[in-house]
Amino acid sequence: MNGKQLMKLMERHGWRLDRISGSHHVMIKDGCRSIPVPIHGSTELPKGLERTILKQAQITED
């Protein structure tokens, strides 16, 4: 999964884009910490990073 796909998944679970800082898009949701998502074109995210972001966002892998 690349960063853009991960952002779309997070948006379906109520997260929204707060700001862009360089190549990182910072996602927010009420009652949760902000989560930066790296966007590097169509480059796949490492599986460990993908799992960590999903865990922080409290999203189970689909």
Beta strands, then each sheet from edge to edge (+ up, - down):
strand 1: 16-21
strand 2: 24-28
strand 3: 35-38
sheet 1: 1+ 2- 3+
end
